[in-house]
Amino acid sequence: MEPLVIYAILAGSLLLTFALIRILKSLVQWKDSARVFVFRHLIYPSVISRHSLAGPWSPAGILTHLTYATINIFLACYKSSSLEIIGRRAGDLSLINMAFPVVALHLSFAADLLGISLPFYRKLHRVSGWMTAALTVLHMSAHGFRLDTESAADESKERRLSTIVAAGCLAALLLISLPFVRKFSYEAFLRSHQGLTIASIYGIWRHIPKVELLPSLYLIVGVGMLAVTSLLYIAMLLYRNGIFSGNGYPRARFLSTTEYSEQEKTKVSHDINDVPLKISLFLPRPVKVRAGQYVNVWLPAVSFWSWTQTHPFTVISWSQRKQSVLELLVQPQKGLTGTIGRQLRNTGASGYSSLVLFSGPHGVSEPVDEYENVLLISSGSGLAAVLPYARKLIHGYNTCTSRVRRVHLLWQVDKRVEIAIAAQEQVNELLKEDLPDNGHVGYNVSMFKQKLTTS
């Protein structure tokens, strides 16, 4: 069996391994001292600190990247008698590695299928994408653009054009993926990224010689997995939104945490992003949301370009049962949430509602109920991420379903105190749930305001 075929089998086995790990975690809970050792000495320490372009890099991360690169270099150069063979193998390896970045159209959905967190899947997506690009460059340098040789005369103009299209799309993908480029407009980056990926796949398909079976098979398998996961994603989207349930469509209710006077409504305020928003999603079909999970929300009727955007929001409401109303606490930023904030300035305290579709819930819920003492740390609007965990911990203590004995919430509030006012109701509800009659879990809240320094 050829080494490349073995590597393709191993790459496919990796996806199956993540799925099996997901199943095993739901059936068996185990602890091992080796896991503590790995996290303490290989994952938590930082060899290279966080930077705007890269990092942080842990020993485990560096070792994993070096191993991954070494395997691909070895498979490209193993028993290669010429540069042409190395280039051909590099092209095949790029197709095998490309199967992982295109395994699903939505990264959150792919992470859920594999049972891993979204940040970890993003790292896998990024490193496999860059490896695909590096192998493609090696393929083009050694084999792809031999336009000055006799073999180039045998290539059809259509195949040359498809080669240029695929290479140009991959180069554009690398350019827009740089942090300082995609930060200008993430939505534009996301749609461009998806469009360029589809165009590059088409160019690669036209570039592959029809007489070579394995390269075509690698690409077909990758596109096949993308098609299957996309259909599964659409089916779950339609089901969870109750499209064919006969109970109507999901609706989103927007409320501002601040009431504006008539004079303030006419002003063009520069601090509109300081006022948090409350969003309630009314669902025709209840869903089970675990603590720490989020939903991706699509609001096509909010603005002219809102139909092209989806935004993730953490669900702050938590219940042991399925929920028909999901509560969100949002700090407006530029773009869609800023538009909603400006619209709420004009509508007043009554707010307004709009059609909404959502996907999810996504994300991995941390097993916080396995500990006796829990410290929850948040800053600003990050309180939305820890509120569901606090509710779960108090409920677990009251029902004797967790080990928790003491919970301390440490909340840093910045200069925008509006978020503290907006979340006051949520924090007070937690204090009411922790009643002495129920055993008193020892739930404490510490708030402090960030001091501003001037130079």
Phi, psi and omega per residue, in radians:
M1 nan 2.377 -3.084
E2 -1.231 2.603 3.138
P3 -1.025 -0.617 -3.123
L4 -1.190 -0.617 3.097
V5 -1.163 -0.713 3.094
I6 -1.071 -0.724 3.137
Y7 -1.161 -0.645 3.085
A8 -1.109 -0.696 3.107
I9 -1.136 -0.725 3.125
L10 -1.139 -0.671 3.117
A11 -1.118 -0.711 3.080
G12 -1.200 -0.595 3.116
S13 -1.166 -0.488 3.122
L14 -1.097 -0.760 3.101
L15 -1.112 -0.702 3.112
L16 -1.151 -0.598 3.139
T17 -1.114 -0.760 3.106
F18 -1.072 -0.691 3.122
A19 -1.148 -0.710 3.118
L20 -1.160 -0.667 3.101
I21 -1.093 -0.659 3.102
R22 -1.068 -0.745 -3.127
I23 -1.197 -0.725 -3.123
L24 -1.151 -0.627 3.133
K25 -1.141 -0.576 3.137
S26 -1.346 -0.322 -3.111
L27 -1.752 -0.644 -3.033
V28 -2.264 2.339 3.044
Q29 -1.978 2.130 -3.091
W30 -2.424 2.719 3.111
K31 -2.263 2.513 -3.097
D32 -2.474 2.436 3.126
S33 -1.140 -0.468 3.116
A34 -1.140 -0.572 3.110
R35 -1.128 -0.722 3.103
V36 -1.115 -0.711 -3.139
F37 -1.112 -0.745 -3.118
V38 -1.122 -0.763 -3.132
F39 -1.181 -0.673 -3.065
R40 -1.257 -0.643 -3.001
H41 -1.899 -0.322 -3.056
L42 -2.059 -0.515 -3.046
I43 -1.796 -0.833 -3.077
Y44 -1.235 -0.699 -3.140
P45 -1.149 2.584 3.128
S46 -1.963 2.076 3.048
V47 -1.380 -0.720 3.089
I48 -2.112 2.200 -3.090
S49 -1.233 2.918 -3.122
R50 -1.169 2.389 3.114
H51 -2.338 2.834 -3.121
S52 -1.141 -0.438 -3.117
L53 -1.779 -0.404 -3.096
A54 -2.787 2.947 3.057
G55 1.562 3.018 -0.039
P56 -1.336 2.693 -3.120
W57 -1.983 2.109 3.090
S58 -1.664 2.871 3.073
P59 -0.992 -0.699 3.117
A60 -1.133 -0.678 3.125
G61 -1.141 -0.765 3.117
I62 -1.119 -0.771 3.136
L63 -1.102 -0.701 3.141
T64 -1.158 -0.761 3.133
H65 -1.128 -0.739 3.125
L66 -1.128 -0.705 3.112
T67 -1.119 -0.759 3.140
Y68 -1.081 -0.790 3.131
A69 -1.172 -0.688 -3.126
T70 -1.108 -0.714 3.139
I71 -1.088 -0.774 -3.127
N72 -1.180 -0.701 3.109
I73 -1.131 -0.712 3.131
F74 -1.114 -0.780 -3.125
L75 -1.180 -0.524 3.112
A76 -1.310 -0.542 -3.038
C77 -1.826 -0.133 -3.053
Y78 -1.149 2.094 3.124
K79 0.919 0.719 3.101
S80 -1.725 2.098 -3.069
S81 -1.569 -0.175 -3.110
S82 -2.632 2.863 3.102
L83 -1.163 -0.512 3.126
E84 -1.130 -0.695 3.122
I85 -1.183 -0.698 3.098
I86 -1.062 -0.755 3.129
G87 -1.114 -0.689 3.131
R88 -1.162 -0.730 3.108
R89 -1.147 -0.666 3.100
A90 -1.084 -0.652 3.083
G91 -1.130 -0.732 3.099
D92 -1.147 -0.711 3.119
L93 -1.121 -0.615 3.113
S94 -1.135 -0.621 3.094
L95 -1.188 -0.679 3.120
I96 -1.156 -0.783 3.141
N97 -1.194 -0.494 -3.112
M98 -1.216 -0.325 -3.131
A99 -1.101 -0.549 -3.109
F100 -1.301 -0.787 3.114
P101 -1.109 -0.485 -3.082
V102 -1.825 0.372 -3.096
V103 -1.168 -0.426 3.130
A104 -2.655 2.644 -3.141
L105 -1.284 -0.509 -3.097
H106 -2.015 2.146 -3.082
L107 -1.111 -0.691 -3.136
S108 -1.093 -0.713 3.133
F109 -1.165 -0.698 3.106
A110 -1.111 -0.728 3.106
A111 -1.098 -0.667 3.107
D112 -1.155 -0.699 3.132
L113 -1.099 -0.632 -3.115
L114 -1.542 -0.151 3.116
G115 1.275 0.519 3.135
I116 -2.140 2.906 -3.137
S117 -1.326 2.742 3.138
L118 -1.108 -0.761 3.100
P119 -1.031 -0.675 3.125
F120 -1.190 -0.702 3.118
Y121 -1.175 -0.602 3.088
R122 -1.078 -0.664 3.091
K123 -1.112 -0.767 3.102
L124 -1.107 -0.715 3.114
H125 -1.088 -0.746 -3.094
R126 -1.212 -0.810 -3.064
V127 -1.222 -0.658 3.091
S128 -1.212 -0.577 3.078
G129 -1.159 -0.765 3.103
W130 -1.185 -0.601 3.077
M131 -1.158 -0.693 3.069
T132 -1.054 -0.741 3.127
A133 -1.144 -0.729 -3.138
A134 -1.125 -0.738 3.114
L135 -1.182 -0.576 3.090
T136 -1.161 -0.713 3.082
V137 -1.078 -0.743 3.097
L138 -1.103 -0.708 3.119
H139 -1.111 -0.772 -3.136
M140 -1.195 -0.660 -3.114
S141 -1.183 -0.655 -3.039
A142 -1.657 -0.401 -2.983
H143 -2.488 -0.528 -2.913
G144 -1.339 -0.711 -3.014
F145 -1.950 0.931 3.109
R146 -1.559 1.075 -3.068
L147 -1.321 -0.230 -3.107
D148 -1.741 0.163 3.141
T149 -1.870 2.986 -3.131
E150 -1.181 -0.562 -3.117
S151 -1.153 -0.419 3.131
A152 -1.159 -0.467 -3.138
A153 -1.214 -0.409 -3.139
D154 -1.395 -0.270 -3.125
E155 -1.333 2.400 3.096
S156 -1.304 2.740 3.104
K157 -1.108 -0.599 3.139
E158 -1.133 -0.708 3.135
R159 -1.203 -0.656 3.082
R160 -1.106 -0.720 3.138
L161 -1.130 -0.737 3.113
S162 -1.122 -0.600 3.085
T163 -1.120 -0.771 3.134
I164 -1.141 -0.696 3.127
V165 -1.104 -0.828 -3.130
A166 -1.092 -0.783 -3.134
A167 -1.148 -0.710 3.121
G168 -1.135 -0.695 3.120
C169 -1.158 -0.710 3.109
L170 -1.135 -0.692 3.101
A171 -1.124 -0.711 3.101
A172 -1.153 -0.632 3.086
L173 -1.060 -0.745 3.121
L174 -1.134 -0.685 -3.087
L175 -1.166 -0.840 -3.082
I176 -1.315 -0.249 3.121
S177 -1.420 -0.179 3.109
L178 -1.160 2.430 -3.044
P179 -0.987 -0.725 -3.071
F180 -1.300 -0.171 3.081
V181 -1.631 -0.823 -3.053
R182 -1.293 -0.270 -3.112
K183 -1.221 -0.350 -3.109
F184 -1.168 -0.717 3.106
S185 -2.716 1.781 -3.083
Y186 -1.186 -0.644 -3.139
E187 -1.118 -0.737 3.095
A188 -1.126 -0.693 3.087
F189 -1.076 -0.765 -3.078
L190 -1.106 -0.838 -3.129
R191 -1.194 -0.660 3.085
S192 -1.136 -0.679 3.123
H193 -1.075 -0.779 -3.142
Q194 -1.190 -0.736 3.138
G195 -1.140 -0.745 3.115
L196 -1.148 -0.604 3.111
T197 -1.114 -0.786 3.119
I198 -1.103 -0.740 3.132
A199 -1.135 -0.672 3.131
S200 -1.189 -0.651 3.100
I201 -1.103 -0.734 3.107
Y202 -1.116 -0.755 3.121
G203 -1.116 -0.669 3.115
I204 -1.156 -0.698 3.135
W205 -1.084 -0.709 3.111
R206 -1.291 -0.395 -3.127
H207 -1.395 -0.546 -3.079
I208 -1.178 2.248 3.083
P209 -1.091 2.401 -3.077
K210 -1.189 -0.360 -3.114
V211 -1.378 -0.246 -3.130
E212 -1.669 2.033 -3.033
L213 -1.392 -0.807 -3.016
L214 -1.102 -0.816 3.105
P215 -1.012 -0.700 3.099
S216 -1.143 -0.650 3.136
L217 -1.155 -0.719 3.103
Y218 -1.019 -0.783 -3.116
L219 -1.208 -0.683 3.140
I220 -1.114 -0.711 3.123
V221 -1.101 -0.772 3.132
G222 -1.098 -0.805 3.128
V223 -1.185 -0.592 3.103
G224 -1.114 -0.747 3.087
M225 -1.100 -0.679 3.098
L226 -1.098 -0.717 -3.140
A227 -1.154 -0.739 -3.118
V228 -1.144 -0.831 -3.132
T229 -1.165 -0.580 3.112
S230 -1.176 -0.735 3.101
L231 -1.135 -0.702 3.104
L232 -1.129 -0.697 3.118
Y233 -1.112 -0.770 -3.141
I234 -1.146 -0.703 3.133
A235 -1.097 -0.767 3.124
M236 -1.191 -0.598 3.100
L237 -1.104 -0.801 3.132
L238 -1.155 -0.688 -3.104
Y239 -1.183 -0.864 -3.066
R240 -1.216 -0.448 3.062
N241 -1.507 -0.023 3.091
G242 1.060 0.674 -3.068
I243 -1.071 -0.699 -3.091
F244 -1.905 0.371 -3.117
S245 -1.472 -0.286 -3.115
G246 1.431 0.134 -3.137
N247 -1.809 0.285 -3.120
G248 1.541 -2.996 -3.109
Y249 -1.886 2.742 3.082
P250 -1.085 2.549 3.112
R251 -2.212 2.554 3.089
A252 -1.961 2.284 3.108
R253 -1.900 2.156 -3.093
F254 -1.861 2.273 3.091
L255 -2.344 2.467 3.060
S256 -1.603 2.558 3.119
T257 -1.489 0.018 3.128
T258 -2.297 2.356 3.074
E259 -1.596 2.255 -3.114
Y260 -1.736 2.480 3.026
S261 -1.367 2.943 -3.139
E262 -1.089 -0.584 3.137
Q263 -1.234 -0.661 -3.132
E264 -1.244 -0.491 3.140
K265 -1.123 -0.545 -3.091
T266 -1.470 -0.175 -3.128
K267 -1.470 2.594 2.998
V268 -1.666 1.677 -3.003
S269 -1.492 2.467 3.099
H270 -1.531 -0.222 -3.097
D271 -1.872 0.558 -3.139
I272 -1.113 -0.496 -3.128
N273 -1.330 -0.090 3.126
D274 -1.432 -0.258 -3.061
V275 -1.701 1.968 3.138
P276 -1.173 2.814 -3.131
L277 -2.061 2.577 2.998
K278 -1.922 2.157 3.140
I279 -2.094 2.237 3.090
S280 -2.015 2.185 3.103
L281 -1.749 2.028 3.120
F282 -1.693 2.017 -2.980
L283 -1.856 2.397 3.063
P284 -1.268 -0.388 3.104
R285 -2.227 2.035 -3.116
P286 -1.058 2.600 3.136
V287 -2.261 2.696 3.086
K288 -1.627 2.117 -3.131
V289 -2.070 2.148 3.084
R290 -1.539 2.791 -3.112
A291 -1.056 2.335 3.106
G292 1.567 -0.083 -3.129
Q293 -1.463 2.840 -3.093
Y294 -2.359 2.903 3.092
V295 -2.193 2.559 3.015
N296 -1.669 2.125 -2.990
V297 -1.886 2.352 3.082
W298 -2.059 2.073 -3.094
L299 -2.092 1.528 -3.012
P300 -1.279 -0.341 -3.015
A301 -1.803 0.089 -3.086
V302 -1.304 -0.759 -3.139
S303 -2.569 3.116 -3.060
F304 -1.128 -0.702 -3.083
W305 -1.765 0.110 -3.078
S306 -1.187 -0.363 -3.137
W307 -1.214 -0.268 3.111
T308 -1.625 0.031 -2.990
Q309 -2.121 2.530 2.925
T310 -2.256 2.476 -3.076
H311 -2.258 2.360 3.090
P312 -1.524 2.371 3.095
F313 -2.365 2.371 3.093
T314 -1.291 2.380 3.103
V315 -1.472 2.051 -3.111
I316 -1.539 -0.322 3.084
S317 -1.403 2.520 3.130
W318 -2.478 2.467 3.103
S319 -2.635 2.644 3.086
Q320 -1.185 -0.424 -3.121
R321 -1.828 3.138 3.079
K322 -1.210 2.603 -3.086
Q323 -1.996 2.404 3.046
S324 -1.731 -0.189 3.075
V325 -2.286 2.126 3.127
L326 -1.843 2.237 -3.126
E327 -1.736 2.348 3.128
L328 -2.212 2.479 3.039
L329 -2.087 2.042 -2.939
V330 -2.124 2.322 2.984
Q331 -1.658 1.941 -3.062
P332 -1.046 2.477 3.043
Q333 -2.230 -2.885 3.075
K334 -1.245 2.649 3.086
G335 1.684 -2.362 -2.998
L336 -1.094 -0.848 -3.103
T337 -1.154 -0.592 3.054
G338 -1.142 -0.645 3.087
T339 -1.121 -0.723 3.109
I340 -1.104 -0.711 3.112
G341 -1.077 -0.711 3.118
R342 -1.200 -0.619 3.102
Q343 -1.188 -0.651 3.121
L344 -1.185 -0.448 3.076
R345 -1.086 -0.578 -3.107
N346 -1.551 -0.519 -3.088
T347 -1.383 -0.441 3.124
G348 1.535 -2.815 -3.027
A349 -1.205 -0.392 -3.106
S350 -1.250 -0.410 -3.140
G351 1.205 -2.820 3.098
Y352 -2.751 2.940 -3.115
S353 -2.166 2.835 -3.103
S354 -2.715 2.766 3.058
L355 -1.154 2.480 -3.125
V356 -2.537 2.547 2.925
L357 -2.200 2.542 -3.099
F358 -2.395 2.728 2.981
S359 -2.121 2.612 -3.116
G360 2.118 -2.858 0.076
P361 -1.226 2.523 -3.136
H362 -1.933 2.856 3.027
G363 1.814 2.862 3.140
V364 -1.830 2.258 3.115
S365 -1.566 2.235 -3.128
E366 -1.332 2.460 -3.117
P367 -1.396 1.186 -3.065
V368 -1.261 -0.328 -3.103
D369 -1.353 0.042 3.102
E370 -1.546 -0.021 -3.065
Y371 -2.004 2.666 3.135
E372 -1.509 -0.663 3.134
N373 -2.072 2.149 -3.062
V374 -2.166 2.267 3.067
L375 -1.954 2.057 3.121
L376 -1.801 2.143 -3.086
I377 -2.085 2.275 3.122
S378 -2.605 2.843 3.084
S379 -2.440 2.369 3.093
G380 1.020 -2.311 -3.130
S381 -1.274 -0.100 3.056
G382 -1.121 -0.157 3.073
L383 -1.032 -0.494 -3.122
A384 -1.069 -0.476 -3.101
A385 -1.369 -0.432 -3.072
V386 -1.778 -0.281 3.135
L387 -1.026 -0.772 3.121
P388 -1.088 -0.640 3.108
Y389 -1.137 -0.703 3.112
A390 -1.089 -0.744 3.108
R391 -1.106 -0.727 -3.133
K392 -1.127 -0.704 -3.133
L393 -1.152 -0.774 3.135
I394 -1.144 -0.722 3.107
H395 -1.118 -0.693 3.122
G396 -1.115 -0.638 3.104
Y397 -1.233 -0.764 -3.118
N398 -1.121 -0.533 -3.121
T399 -1.766 0.063 3.125
C400 1.026 0.707 3.112
T401 -1.991 0.172 3.106
S402 -2.522 2.960 -3.112
R403 -1.599 -0.064 -2.986
V404 -1.100 2.439 3.074
R405 -2.180 -0.477 -3.093
R406 -2.560 2.331 3.127
V407 -2.248 2.274 3.111
H408 -2.229 2.112 3.107
L409 -1.758 2.059 3.118
L410 -1.878 2.026 -3.003
W411 -2.189 2.070 3.077
Q412 -1.672 2.163 3.135
V413 -1.868 2.232 -3.132
D414 -1.472 -2.855 -3.065
K415 -1.133 -0.356 3.117
R416 -1.543 1.622 -3.062
V417 -1.349 -0.096 -3.132
E418 -1.077 -0.582 3.129
I419 -1.152 -0.581 3.097
A420 -1.186 -0.685 3.109
I421 -1.164 -0.704 -3.103
A422 -1.180 -0.632 -3.090
A423 -1.566 -0.014 -3.104
Q424 -1.063 -0.685 -3.139
E425 -1.107 -0.722 -3.135
Q426 -1.148 -0.725 -3.139
V427 -1.174 -0.691 3.122
N428 -1.126 -0.617 3.092
E429 -1.110 -0.655 3.088
L430 -1.122 -0.714 3.116
L431 -1.121 -0.621 3.113
K432 -1.209 -0.624 3.130
E433 -1.183 -0.500 3.133
D434 -1.579 1.268 -3.096
L435 -1.604 2.591 3.081
P436 -1.033 -0.521 3.126
D437 -1.131 -0.432 -3.125
N438 -1.638 0.123 3.100
G439 1.952 -0.372 3.082
H440 1.023 1.571 -3.074
V441 -1.170 -0.232 -3.060
G442 1.447 0.843 -3.118
Y443 -1.551 2.081 -3.109
N444 -2.147 2.566 3.102
V445 -2.171 2.213 3.071
S446 -2.082 2.175 3.125
M447 -2.084 2.439 3.022
F448 -2.558 2.577 -3.068
K449 -1.712 2.367 3.138
Q450 -1.201 2.292 3.108
K451 -1.471 2.451 -3.140
L452 -1.605 2.351 3.132
T453 -1.972 2.445 3.114
T454 -2.106 2.570 -3.141
S455 -2.072 nan nan
